[in-house]
């Protein structure tokens, strides 16, 4: 029988508690001042969760209607670009084709107003990208006039880049292997995001300072392309079976949100890496900046 007066042995529990406390303290010490801590703080600064959802919804409501209408007046098939970026199978391509059956027979006032509103919404998307970069690199917003003008120029250039990307993609896939195609596209993405960040920040960060963010964004973009090939092809087919034609838009908005996440994460990773590098290279200057912020 157990002795009722005997006290339970708490030495093992106490020892385990001490070990857990030491481990937690060790992890806290490593986390303080680490890249991970700076990364989490920067995500909060750009309001990551809300921004990517707003970005995805803005693309769906403004950019997609604009390119659908414009493609109806040209020989360019926007569904081919969507299928290519999402890495869709033959069945997925047929589902997307069903979403773009409508054709415009005449240019009237309703079409003009729709184009005008969609273009204004597209400029607003560019403005949201500009705000992401300003928050990631700790800059105040530009005056309204300068900001909107830059966003308009950025949207026009981006449209040209997307058209050129489609032409280059078709040529490389036909004349070169997948490895060459991937490398060329990766380099082009770096150059595009490098220019975008520097331009939308109005040159307030040097080309060297924004280079890490451009490389990180290009890496995330390529990663999104690989993920899309495995995920969206089956998802878009399943959504179309479950919800009908409207189900395709559910998949598209998921992709648009993922695009927003790529832009956010690339900017944050690059900005944090550059700040930490500056602290290492110029510790006295970094200390002075910290004192000024405090």
C-alpha positions as CSV (number, residue, x, y, z in Angstrom):
1,X,0.0,0.0,0.0
2,X,1.1,3.6,-0.7
3,X,1.9,5.7,2.3
4,X,-0.7,8.5,2.4
5,X,1.8,10.8,4.1
6,X,4.4,10.3,1.4
7,X,4.7,13.5,-0.8
8,X,4.9,13.0,-4.6
9,X,8.3,13.3,-6.2
10,X,8.3,16.5,-8.1
11,X,12.0,16.5,-9.0
12,X,11.4,15.2,-12.5
13,X,8.7,17.7,-13.2
14,X,10.8,20.5,-11.9
15,X,13.7,19.4,-14.0
16,X,11.6,19.2,-17.1
17,X,10.2,22.7,-16.4
18,X,13.7,24.1,-16.1
19,X,14.8,22.5,-19.3
20,X,11.8,23.8,-21.2
21,X,12.4,27.3,-19.7
22,X,16.0,27.2,-20.8
23,X,15.0,26.1,-24.3
24,X,12.4,28.9,-24.5
25,X,14.9,31.4,-23.3
26,X,17.4,30.2,-25.9
27,X,14.9,30.5,-28.7
28,X,13.9,34.0,-27.5
29,X,17.5,35.1,-27.4
30,X,18.0,33.8,-31.0
31,X,14.9,35.4,-32.2
32,X,15.7,38.8,-30.8
33,X,17.4,40.8,-33.5
34,X,17.3,38.0,-36.0
35,X,16.2,38.1,-39.6
36,X,13.0,36.3,-38.6
37,X,12.0,39.0,-36.1
38,X,12.7,41.8,-38.6
39,X,10.8,39.9,-41.2
40,X,7.7,39.5,-39.0
41,X,7.8,43.2,-38.1
42,X,8.1,44.2,-41.7
43,X,5.1,42.0,-42.6
44,X,3.1,43.9,-40.0
45,X,4.3,47.2,-41.4
46,X,3.0,46.4,-44.9
47,X,-0.3,45.0,-43.5
48,X,0.4,41.7,-45.3
49,X,-2.9,39.9,-44.8
50,X,-5.2,42.7,-45.7
51,X,-3.0,43.9,-48.6
52,X,-2.9,40.7,-50.5
53,X,-6.7,40.2,-50.2
54,X,-7.4,43.8,-51.4
55,X,-4.9,43.3,-54.2
56,X,-6.5,40.1,-55.4
57,X,-10.0,41.6,-55.3
58,X,-8.8,44.7,-57.1
59,X,-7.2,42.6,-59.9
60,X,-10.4,40.6,-60.3
61,X,-12.7,43.6,-60.4
62,X,-10.6,46.0,-62.4
63,X,-7.8,44.4,-64.3
64,X,-9.5,41.2,-65.5
65,X,-12.6,43.1,-67.0
66,X,-10.2,45.5,-68.8
67,X,-8.1,42.8,-70.4
68,X,-11.2,40.8,-71.4
69,X,-12.7,43.8,-73.2
70,X,-9.4,44.7,-74.9
71,X,-8.8,41.2,-76.0
72,X,-12.2,41.1,-77.6
73,X,-11.1,43.9,-79.9
74,X,-7.8,42.3,-80.8
75,X,-6.6,39.0,-82.1
76,X,-4.9,38.3,-78.8
77,X,-6.4,35.6,-76.6
78,X,-6.1,36.5,-73.0
79,X,-7.2,33.0,-72.0
80,X,-4.0,31.6,-73.5
81,X,-2.0,33.8,-71.2
82,X,-4.0,32.8,-68.1
83,X,-3.7,29.1,-69.0
84,X,0.1,29.5,-69.5
85,X,0.7,31.3,-66.2
86,X,-1.5,28.8,-64.3
87,X,0.1,25.8,-66.0
88,X,-3.3,24.4,-66.9
89,X,-3.9,21.0,-68.5
90,X,-6.0,20.5,-71.6
91,X,-9.1,20.1,-69.6
92,X,-8.3,23.3,-67.6
93,X,-7.8,25.2,-70.8
94,X,-11.2,24.2,-72.0
95,X,-12.8,25.4,-68.8
96,X,-11.1,28.8,-69.1
97,X,-12.1,29.1,-72.7
98,X,-15.7,28.8,-71.6
99,X,-15.3,31.9,-69.4
100,X,-14.2,34.1,-72.4
101,X,-16.9,33.3,-75.0
102,X,-18.4,36.8,-75.0
103,X,-17.4,39.0,-77.9
104,X,-18.0,42.7,-78.4
105,X,-19.7,43.6,-81.7
106,X,-19.7,47.4,-81.3
107,X,-18.0,50.1,-79.3
108,X,-20.7,52.1,-77.5
109,X,-21.0,54.3,-74.5
110,X,-21.4,51.5,-72.1
111,X,-18.2,49.8,-73.3
112,X,-16.4,53.1,-73.1
113,X,-17.5,53.8,-69.5
114,X,-16.6,50.2,-68.5
115,X,-13.1,50.6,-70.0
116,X,-12.7,53.9,-68.3
117,X,-13.7,52.5,-64.9
118,X,-11.6,49.4,-65.3
119,X,-8.5,51.5,-66.3
120,X,-9.0,53.7,-63.2
121,X,-9.2,50.6,-61.1
122,X,-6.0,49.3,-62.7
123,X,-4.2,52.5,-61.8
124,X,-5.4,52.0,-58.3
125,X,-3.8,48.5,-58.3
126,X,-0.5,50.2,-59.3
127,X,-1.0,52.6,-56.5
128,X,-1.4,49.7,-54.0
129,X,1.9,48.2,-55.3
130,X,3.6,51.6,-54.8
131,X,2.3,51.7,-51.2
132,X,3.7,48.2,-50.6
133,X,7.1,49.3,-51.6
134,X,6.9,52.6,-49.6
135,X,6.0,50.7,-46.5
136,X,8.5,48.0,-47.0
137,X,11.4,50.5,-47.4
138,X,10.0,52.9,-44.8
139,X,9.2,55.9,-47.1
140,X,6.4,58.4,-46.8
141,X,3.8,58.4,-49.6
142,X,4.6,60.7,-52.6
143,X,2.3,63.7,-53.3
144,X,-0.9,62.5,-54.9
145,X,-0.1,64.0,-58.3
146,X,3.3,62.4,-58.6
147,X,2.1,59.0,-57.2
148,X,-0.8,58.6,-59.6
149,X,1.3,59.7,-62.6
150,X,4.0,57.2,-61.8
151,X,1.4,54.4,-61.3
152,X,-0.1,55.2,-64.7
153,X,3.3,55.0,-66.4
154,X,4.0,51.8,-64.5
155,X,0.7,50.2,-65.6
156,X,1.4,51.1,-69.3
157,X,4.9,49.6,-69.1
158,X,3.6,46.5,-67.3
159,X,1.0,45.9,-70.0
160,X,3.8,46.1,-72.6
161,X,5.9,43.7,-70.6
162,X,3.1,41.2,-70.3
163,X,2.5,41.3,-74.0
164,X,6.2,40.8,-74.7
165,X,6.4,38.0,-72.1
166,X,3.7,36.1,-74.1
167,X,5.6,36.5,-77.4
168,X,8.9,35.5,-75.8
169,X,7.3,32.6,-74.1
170,X,5.9,31.2,-77.3
171,X,9.3,31.7,-79.1
172,X,11.4,30.1,-76.4
173,X,9.1,27.2,-75.9
174,X,9.3,26.5,-79.6
175,X,13.0,27.0,-80.2
176,X,14.6,26.4,-76.8
177,X,14.4,23.9,-73.9
178,X,12.6,24.4,-70.7
179,X,15.8,25.1,-68.8
180,X,16.8,28.0,-71.1
181,X,13.3,29.3,-71.0
182,X,13.2,29.3,-67.2
183,X,16.6,31.1,-67.0
184,X,15.7,33.7,-69.5
185,X,12.3,34.4,-67.9
186,X,13.9,34.6,-64.4
187,X,16.4,37.2,-65.6
188,X,13.6,39.2,-67.3
189,X,11.6,39.1,-64.1
190,X,14.5,40.4,-62.1
191,X,15.0,43.3,-64.5
192,X,11.3,44.1,-64.5
193,X,10.9,44.1,-60.7
194,X,14.2,45.9,-60.2
195,X,13.0,48.8,-62.4
196,X,9.5,48.7,-60.9
197,X,10.7,49.1,-57.3
198,X,13.2,51.8,-58.2
199,X,10.6,53.7,-60.3
200,X,7.6,53.5,-58.0
201,X,9.8,54.7,-55.1
202,X,10.8,57.7,-57.3
203,X,14.5,56.9,-56.9
204,X,14.4,57.3,-53.2
205,X,16.3,54.0,-52.9
206,X,19.4,53.3,-55.0
207,X,19.5,50.6,-57.7
208,X,21.8,48.6,-55.5
209,X,19.5,48.9,-52.5
210,X,16.4,47.5,-54.3
211,X,18.3,44.7,-56.1
212,X,17.7,42.2,-53.3
213,X,14.0,42.8,-53.4
214,X,13.9,42.4,-57.2
215,X,15.8,39.1,-56.9
216,X,13.5,37.9,-54.1
217,X,10.4,38.8,-56.0
218,X,11.5,37.1,-59.1
219,X,12.3,33.9,-57.1
220,X,8.9,34.0,-55.5
221,X,7.3,34.6,-58.9
222,X,9.0,31.5,-60.4
223,X,8.0,29.6,-57.3
224,X,4.4,30.6,-57.8
225,X,4.6,29.4,-61.4
226,X,5.8,25.9,-60.2
227,X,3.1,25.8,-57.5
228,X,0.4,26.9,-60.0
229,X,1.3,24.0,-62.4
230,X,0.6,21.5,-59.6
231,X,-2.4,23.2,-57.9
232,X,-4.5,25.3,-60.2
233,X,-4.9,22.9,-63.0
234,X,-7.0,20.5,-61.0
235,X,-8.6,23.2,-58.8
236,X,-10.0,25.1,-61.7
237,X,-11.6,21.9,-63.1
238,X,-13.1,21.0,-59.7
239,X,-14.4,24.5,-59.1
240,X,-16.1,24.5,-62.5
241,X,-17.8,21.2,-61.8
242,X,-19.0,22.4,-58.3
243,X,-20.0,25.9,-59.0
244,X,-20.3,26.1,-62.8
245,X,-18.6,28.8,-64.9
246,X,-18.5,31.2,-61.9
247,X,-16.2,28.7,-60.2
248,X,-13.4,29.7,-62.5
249,X,-13.4,33.2,-60.9
250,X,-12.8,31.6,-57.5
251,X,-9.6,30.0,-58.8
252,X,-8.6,33.3,-60.5
253,X,-9.0,35.3,-57.4
254,X,-6.9,32.8,-55.5
255,X,-4.2,33.3,-58.1
256,X,-4.5,37.0,-57.9
257,X,-4.1,36.9,-54.1
258,X,-1.0,34.7,-54.6
259,X,0.4,37.4,-57.0
260,X,-0.1,40.0,-54.3
261,X,1.6,37.7,-51.8
262,X,4.6,37.4,-54.2
263,X,4.9,41.2,-54.5
264,X,4.6,41.7,-50.7
265,X,7.0,38.9,-49.7
266,X,9.6,39.9,-52.3
267,X,9.6,43.5,-51.2
268,X,9.7,42.6,-47.4
269,X,12.5,40.0,-47.8
270,X,14.6,42.3,-50.0
271,X,14.1,45.4,-47.7
272,X,14.9,43.5,-44.5
273,X,18.0,41.9,-46.1
274,X,19.2,45.3,-47.3
275,X,18.6,46.9,-43.9
276,X,20.5,44.1,-42.1
277,X,23.3,44.3,-44.6
278,X,23.5,48.1,-44.1
279,X,23.8,47.6,-40.3
280,X,26.7,45.2,-40.8
281,X,28.4,47.4,-43.4
282,X,27.8,50.8,-41.7
283,X,27.1,50.1,-38.0
284,X,27.7,53.8,-37.0
285,X,25.2,55.1,-39.5
286,X,22.6,52.5,-38.5
287,X,23.0,53.4,-34.9
288,X,22.4,57.1,-35.7
289,X,19.3,56.2,-37.7
290,X,18.0,54.1,-34.8
291,X,18.6,57.0,-32.4
292,X,16.7,59.3,-34.7
293,X,13.7,57.0,-34.9
294,X,13.6,56.6,-31.1
